[in-house]
């Protein structure tokens, strides 16, 4: 997760939750969880060393599905 752009992905997820009306703390908490879960899902396919920010982005829908 310590790769270029992964922080941008996290802030984008948090911003999306804020834009949907969540309180700031809830948006941050859920964003961190979804970001981490999407990263875990992506790492299973790409390995941790090969993970880049777009891999996390591509797995956000999968992470959201697991939470619903």
N, C-alpha and C positions, 0 to 999 in steps of 0.2 A: 504494500500500500504506500510505501515511501518512494513513489515514482512521480515524475513530472506530470502535473495535471490532475493527480488524484484528489488533491485538496480542492481544486476547482470543481470537480465532480461532487464532492461532499457539500460545498457551499451552494451548488446548483440544486441539489436535492433539498437542502434546508430552505432555500429560497422558494422552491416550488411548494413546500409544505406551508410556509408562511403565507404565500399567495393564496392558498386554499383556506386560510383563516385560522390555522392552528396558532396557539400561543407560542411565544419564542422558545421557551424551554422545551415544550413538547415537540416542536418542529426540530430543534437541535437533537433531542434524544432519539426521535424516530429516524432522522436523517443519518445519524451515526450508525444505528442498527442496520438500516437498509444498505448503506454504503458498505459496511463490513460483510453483510450477508452476500451482497452482489460480488464483492471481492473474493469471498470464499468459494462461491459457485464458479467464478471465472478461473480461480487458481486450480480447481480440479481439472479443467481442460487445458489450461496454458502453463501450469506450474507457477509457483510463486516468483521464481526468478524471471520468468518470461512475461509477467503481467504488466500491461500498460493501461493507462487511464481509459482508453476506449473499450478495453475488455470489461472494465467495471460498468461503464455506461451500457454496454450491450446486455448486461445481466440484470439491470435494474428491474425490468418487467418480471423476470423469474423470481427475484427476491420479493417483489410486491405480491406476486401470486402465492408465495409460500406463507405470507402473513395474513392473507384474507380468508 
